[in-house]
């Protein structure tokens, strides 16, 4: 279930460094990014993941696509085990609570983000053995 090669971690490290160095203003990515810190469900260690996001009112919304993989991403499994997370966004760091969104709201939020970031539509078509979760974060 994990990333035994560490490929995701190696790919994410420069994005995290650039994000923090610029206060989240210049990630080198085409779409908006947040940094999500979860607590490792096995290690108890803090783990940081850059994620594309959209907004729904006062909530930050992310899609747990794992790049179109047939398994949930580790960050998602971590927040299911412990929904208390930390977000870095717009130059601030704050505590938030994660909630996996159910239907019919899940499809609405997925469609909204996929309209802005079309690669999410491709992931939805490719993934056959799981429903890709949508997660919303609220401060607190």
Helices and strands as residue ranges (DSSP letters): H 7-21, E 33-39, E 46-52, E 54-56, E 59-63, G 66-68, H 74-81, E 84-89, E 92-100, H 105-116, H 119-126, E 134-139
